[in-house]
Amino acid sequence: MRSFLVKKKNTLKEALKSINSNGNKCVVVVDEKNKLLGTLSDGDIRKAIIKKVNINSSIEKYFNKKSYFINKKNTKNRHHIQNLFLKKHIDLIPEVDDQGVVKKIITWSNFFGKEKKFKIKKTPVIIMAGGQGKRLKPFTNILPKPLIPIKHKPVIEYILDKFTSNGYDNFYITINYKSQIIRSYFNDIKKYKRIKFYDEKIPRGTVGCLSDMNLPNCKNFFITNCDIILDIDYADLMKFHTKNKNHLTLVASAKEFKIPYGVCQLNDNGSLEKIKEKPSYDFLVNAGLYLLNYDIKKMIPKNKFFDLTDLLNILIKKKYKIGVYPVNDTQWIDIGQWSEFKKALENL
């Protein structure tokens, strides 16, 4: 139960790590005697980060103080518990005694005895797999980046499996560099039923070929890099995108960067004021996954080299709404660089 409990003095960053550890998108906030104070969901944390709250801030102002709970005496009332889960759309329910002390956490999976099932969705998933993978040379001199193996399967299969486990199986893969090897691999394994390939005769940037792509009638579509692995709830991402009426939602990872040196801070006269020894800084960095409204596709010019950053700049200039969906850095692995590739080998 430890991974479900946090204190109000804990930081948003610490709470996010606990949420990632327990896998239930929520933590229970308690006092020093484990008395229930409320709950904090990953959505609450995202709202705080979007409002530019420092991720190292205390959770005290941001957790829900009117959370749902059940008294230990009523745990046999399964109908009541079931209604709480289904009608209130919550992921866990704290069980407390007469003094309000948390005795147990009831989660969706341990109550219903199964994970939530996802309906198959038609939303297209576009995987950008045409790059040369220059940062992973010399491996990519032989294999295209999407087929770089991590333990027992290539990185692109991790991406496909994450989407299919969330109900998305309508895939479009853009290819260019060593494209025939990628085609041959998927023809051999015959694991995925709905994959369409789009060959770029010449490189056209990360999203240039989308102008020629015939997507089915849909409200939204995903775009993802082929060298990232994200452990997120895609249904929650879609809900966030829709609820906030975003034109485009970008997934960003809360990333801590440590400076391995003493950093000099100067005063207004240019003299040394103090040295901050090996400081760390937190940023939100682009994780390489995007959710777009379908009508954004028409902004991509035909037969031109066009990167996703070009599209973002146009949307910003036209004042379209671009949302940011923050995730914990432990939920994101970018195998496009050697340090992260080694991390993937250890953690997957």
VMD Tcl script that draws the C-alpha trace (Angstrom):
set ca {
  {0.00 0.00 0.00}
  {3.04 2.25 0.39}
  {3.12 3.30 -3.28}
  {-0.47 4.61 -2.95}
  {0.15 6.93 0.04}
  {1.74 10.38 0.04}
  {1.91 13.21 2.54}
  {0.78 16.75 1.75}
  {4.39 17.93 2.13}
  {5.44 15.69 -0.77}
  {6.14 17.37 -4.08}
  {4.20 17.03 -7.31}
  {7.21 15.26 -8.77}
  {7.30 12.72 -5.93}
  {3.55 12.13 -6.24}
  {3.90 11.56 -9.99}
  {6.55 8.92 -9.34}
  {4.26 7.18 -6.84}
  {1.42 7.21 -9.38}
  {3.70 5.67 -11.96}
  {4.79 3.06 -9.42}
  {1.28 1.96 -8.39}
  {-0.09 2.10 -11.94}
  {-3.52 3.45 -10.94}
  {-3.30 7.11 -12.01}
  {-3.93 8.32 -8.44}
  {-2.45 8.51 -4.93}
  {-4.09 8.91 -1.52}
  {-3.01 11.86 0.61}
  {-2.70 11.12 4.35}
  {-1.37 12.84 7.47}
  {1.36 11.55 9.78}
  {-1.10 9.08 11.35}
  {-2.31 7.84 7.95}
  {-5.65 9.64 8.28}
  {-7.28 10.37 4.95}
  {-6.89 13.96 3.70}
  {-7.85 13.45 0.06}
  {-6.62 12.13 -3.27}
  {-4.38 13.43 -6.04}
  {-4.74 12.17 -9.60}
  {-2.32 12.44 -12.50}
  {-4.87 14.83 -14.03}
  {-4.59 17.13 -10.98}
  {-0.81 17.17 -11.42}
  {-1.10 17.93 -15.13}
  {-3.39 20.88 -14.39}
  {-0.81 22.27 -11.97}
  {2.10 21.83 -14.39}
  {0.14 23.46 -17.24}
  {-0.42 26.46 -14.94}
  {3.41 26.66 -14.70}
  {3.54 25.42 -11.12}
  {7.04 24.19 -10.29}
  {7.03 20.40 -10.26}
  {9.01 20.50 -6.99}
  {6.17 22.38 -5.27}
  {4.22 20.76 -2.44}
  {0.98 19.01 -3.39}
  {-0.89 20.75 -0.55}
  {-2.74 23.23 -2.78}
  {-3.52 20.78 -5.55}
  {-4.99 17.58 -4.13}
  {-8.73 16.88 -3.94}
  {-9.90 17.35 -0.34}
  {-13.40 16.04 -1.10}
  {-12.43 12.63 -2.40}
  {-14.63 9.55 -2.33}
  {-13.95 6.86 0.28}
  {-15.70 3.94 1.96}
  {-15.89 3.02 5.63}
  {-14.44 -0.33 6.58}
  {-17.86 -1.39 7.89}
  {-19.39 -0.99 4.41}
  {-16.86 -3.00 2.39}
  {-19.40 -5.80 1.89}
  {-21.70 -3.40 0.04}
  {-20.31 -4.26 -3.39}
  {-23.13 -2.47 -5.19}
  {-22.15 0.83 -3.56}
  {-18.47 0.34 -4.43}
  {-19.34 -0.62 -7.99}
  {-21.46 2.53 -8.39}
  {-18.60 4.69 -7.14}
  {-16.23 3.23 -9.72}
  {-18.62 3.33 -12.65}
  {-20.55 6.54 -12.01}
  {-17.76 8.69 -10.60}
  {-15.12 7.41 -13.06}
  {-12.48 6.96 -10.40}
  {-9.56 4.55 -10.36}
  {-9.31 3.78 -6.66}
  {-11.26 4.09 -3.41}
  {-9.61 4.44 0.03}
  {-11.08 2.24 2.75}
  {-10.97 3.93 6.19}
  {-11.88 3.01 9.77}
  {-14.04 5.07 12.15}
  {-11.09 7.36 12.90}
  {-10.51 8.05 9.21}
  {-7.30 6.04 9.06}
  {-6.65 4.45 5.66}
  {-6.63 0.67 6.02}
  {-6.79 -0.46 2.42}
  {-6.86 0.82 -1.16}
  {-9.53 -0.67 -3.42}
  {-8.51 -0.43 -7.07}
  {-10.52 -1.12 -10.21}
  {-8.56 -4.27 -11.01}
  {-8.68 -5.85 -7.54}
  {-12.41 -5.10 -7.22}
  {-13.59 -6.22 -10.66}
  {-10.89 -8.87 -10.99}
  {-9.77 -7.60 -14.39}
  {-8.26 -4.65 -16.14}
  {-10.44 -2.15 -17.94}
  {-11.21 -3.29 -21.46}
  {-10.65 -0.97 -24.37}
  {-12.89 -0.91 -27.41}
  {-11.17 -1.04 -30.78}
  {-10.94 2.50 -32.10}
  {-10.57 3.71 -35.68}
  {-8.33 6.64 -34.82}
  {-5.27 6.47 -37.13}
  {-1.81 6.15 -35.61}
  {0.97 7.49 -37.84}
  {4.48 6.28 -37.02}
  {7.27 8.37 -38.54}
  {9.88 5.76 -39.45}
  {11.69 7.20 -42.46}
  {14.74 8.74 -40.75}
  {18.32 7.49 -40.96}
  {18.90 7.24 -37.20}
  {22.25 9.03 -37.37}
  {22.55 9.18 -33.55}
  {22.50 5.37 -33.40}
  {25.27 4.71 -35.90}
  {26.93 2.26 -36.54}
  {23.84 0.09 -35.73}
  {21.73 1.98 -38.26}
  {24.29 1.37 -41.00}
  {22.86 -2.15 -41.00}
  {19.34 -1.90 -39.54}
  {16.78 0.90 -39.86}
  {16.14 2.62 -36.54}
  {12.61 1.20 -36.01}
  {14.05 -2.34 -36.05}
  {16.82 -1.74 -33.50}
  {16.26 -4.61 -31.04}
  {15.56 -4.06 -27.36}
  {15.81 -7.48 -25.74}
  {13.42 -9.76 -27.62}
  {11.79 -7.37 -30.12}
  {12.44 -4.16 -32.09}
  {11.48 -0.76 -30.72}
  {8.64 -0.25 -33.21}
  {6.87 -3.33 -31.83}
  {6.87 -1.79 -28.35}
  {5.14 1.24 -29.85}
  {2.60 -0.85 -31.76}
  {1.90 -3.06 -28.74}
  {1.31 -0.06 -26.46}
  {-1.28 1.31 -28.87}
  {-3.01 -2.03 -29.51}
  {-3.27 -2.71 -25.77}
  {-5.19 0.59 -25.55}
  {-7.54 -0.30 -28.40}
  {-5.79 1.45 -31.30}
  {-4.81 -0.79 -34.22}
  {-5.11 1.38 -37.35}
  {-1.46 2.04 -38.22}
  {0.23 4.08 -40.95}
  {4.03 3.85 -41.13}
  {6.01 6.36 -43.17}
  {9.26 4.85 -44.51}
  {12.26 5.90 -46.58}
  {15.66 4.77 -45.28}
  {16.05 0.96 -45.67}
  {12.32 0.80 -46.31}
  {12.40 -2.66 -47.89}
  {13.89 -4.17 -44.71}
  {11.01 -2.71 -42.66}
  {8.41 -4.04 -45.12}
  {10.02 -7.47 -45.16}
  {10.09 -7.67 -41.38}
  {6.35 -7.03 -41.01}
  {5.54 -9.36 -43.91}
  {7.42 -12.11 -42.06}
  {5.92 -11.70 -38.58}
  {2.29 -11.15 -39.72}
  {1.43 -9.95 -36.22}
  {-0.49 -6.75 -36.98}
  {-3.54 -6.78 -39.24}
  {-3.94 -3.11 -40.10}
  {-0.66 -1.55 -41.23}
  {-0.31 0.65 -44.30}
  {3.09 1.83 -45.50}
  {3.77 5.18 -47.14}
  {7.02 5.33 -49.08}
  {8.79 8.67 -49.31}
  {10.80 8.66 -52.53}
  {12.86 11.52 -51.14}
  {12.96 12.73 -47.51}
  {10.23 15.32 -46.92}
  {10.69 16.08 -43.24}
  {8.87 14.48 -40.34}
  {5.33 15.23 -41.55}
  {5.72 16.29 -45.21}
  {4.21 13.09 -46.58}
  {1.01 13.53 -44.55}
  {-0.33 15.88 -47.22}
  {-0.59 12.89 -49.58}
  {-1.88 10.41 -47.02}
  {-5.47 9.23 -47.37}
  {-6.73 8.87 -43.82}
  {-10.23 7.59 -43.03}
  {-12.92 9.96 -41.83}
  {-11.92 10.71 -38.27}
  {-11.89 13.53 -35.76}
  {-8.31 13.01 -34.62}
  {-5.11 11.15 -35.38}
  {-1.88 10.35 -33.53}
  {1.64 11.04 -34.76}
  {4.55 9.38 -32.99}
  {8.29 9.13 -33.47}
  {9.53 5.60 -34.12}
  {12.21 5.71 -31.40}
  {10.19 6.47 -28.27}
  {8.43 4.22 -25.80}
  {5.69 5.78 -23.68}
  {3.83 4.07 -20.87}
  {0.66 6.18 -20.76}
  {-3.12 5.83 -20.87}
  {-4.03 6.83 -24.44}
  {-7.72 7.07 -23.57}
  {-6.84 9.64 -20.92}
  {-4.73 11.55 -23.44}
  {-7.70 11.61 -25.84}
  {-10.00 12.77 -23.03}
  {-7.54 15.55 -22.12}
  {-7.30 16.65 -25.76}
  {-11.08 16.71 -26.25}
  {-12.01 18.25 -22.90}
  {-9.58 21.13 -23.38}
  {-10.70 21.65 -27.00}
  {-7.11 21.51 -28.24}
  {-6.28 21.60 -31.91}
  {-3.07 19.72 -31.16}
  {-1.84 18.09 -27.96}
  {1.84 17.45 -27.40}
  {3.04 14.90 -24.84}
  {5.90 16.27 -22.73}
  {8.07 14.56 -20.15}
  {9.06 16.17 -16.86}
  {12.83 15.83 -17.08}
  {15.46 16.63 -14.49}
  {18.86 17.80 -15.70}
  {21.75 17.83 -13.27}
  {24.76 20.08 -13.79}
  {27.86 18.14 -12.63}
  {29.71 21.36 -11.70}
  {29.44 24.26 -9.31}
  {27.46 27.01 -11.06}
  {28.60 30.59 -10.54}
  {25.89 33.16 -9.80}
  {26.91 36.78 -10.31}
  {25.49 39.97 -8.84}
  {24.54 43.07 -10.84}
  {28.17 44.26 -10.75}
  {29.44 41.04 -12.34}
  {31.08 39.84 -9.13}
  {30.58 36.38 -7.69}
  {27.56 36.24 -5.39}
  {27.60 32.52 -4.65}
  {28.32 29.12 -6.10}
  {25.44 26.67 -6.39}
  {26.99 23.24 -6.16}
  {25.81 20.71 -8.78}
  {22.28 22.11 -9.16}
  {19.42 20.32 -10.87}
  {16.75 21.87 -13.06}
  {13.36 20.58 -14.16}
  {11.97 21.07 -17.66}
  {9.11 19.77 -19.77}
  {10.64 18.26 -22.90}
  {8.91 17.15 -26.07}
  {8.38 13.37 -25.84}
  {7.64 12.83 -29.54}
  {3.93 11.91 -29.42}
  {1.16 14.18 -30.73}
  {-2.62 14.07 -31.01}
  {-4.07 16.26 -33.75}
  {-7.50 17.30 -34.98}
  {-8.06 16.06 -38.51}
  {-8.46 19.54 -40.02}
  {-4.85 20.38 -39.05}
  {-3.71 18.07 -41.87}
  {-4.72 20.61 -44.51}
  {-2.04 23.01 -43.19}
  {0.73 20.70 -44.39}
  {1.89 21.87 -47.85}
  {2.11 19.39 -50.72}
  {5.43 18.29 -52.20}
  {7.52 20.24 -49.72}
  {10.00 19.41 -46.98}
  {8.03 20.03 -43.80}
  {8.86 19.17 -40.19}
  {6.47 18.93 -37.30}
  {8.19 21.96 -35.75}
  {7.17 23.92 -38.88}
  {3.57 22.86 -38.28}
  {3.74 23.86 -34.62}
  {5.12 27.30 -35.54}
  {2.25 27.87 -37.98}
  {-0.33 26.85 -35.37}
  {1.25 29.13 -32.78}
  {1.29 32.03 -35.24}
  {-2.38 31.46 -36.09}
  {-3.17 31.18 -32.36}
  {-4.50 27.65 -32.52}
  {-4.76 25.95 -29.16}
  {-1.82 23.62 -28.47}
  {-2.14 21.62 -25.28}
  {0.69 19.99 -23.33}
  {0.07 16.63 -21.66}
  {2.83 16.14 -19.04}
  {4.10 12.70 -18.03}
  {6.70 11.50 -15.58}
  {10.19 10.90 -17.00}
  {9.99 7.24 -15.96}
  {7.09 6.84 -18.42}
  {9.20 7.90 -21.41}
  {12.23 6.34 -23.06}
  {13.87 7.90 -26.12}
  {16.03 5.18 -27.64}
  {17.25 7.59 -30.32}
  {20.35 8.26 -28.22}
  {22.78 5.78 -26.70}
  {22.31 6.75 -23.05}
  {18.55 6.19 -23.28}
  {19.02 3.03 -25.35}
  {21.04 1.54 -22.49}
  {18.31 2.62 -20.07}
  {15.74 0.78 -22.18}
  {17.80 -2.41 -22.09}
  {17.81 -2.25 -18.29}
  {14.16 -1.32 -17.72}
  {12.11 -3.14 -20.38}
}
mol new
graphics top color blue
foreach p $ca { graphics top sphere $p radius 0.5 }
foreach p [lrange $ca 0 end-1] q [lrange $ca 1 end] { graphics top cylinder $p $q radius 0.2 }
display resetview
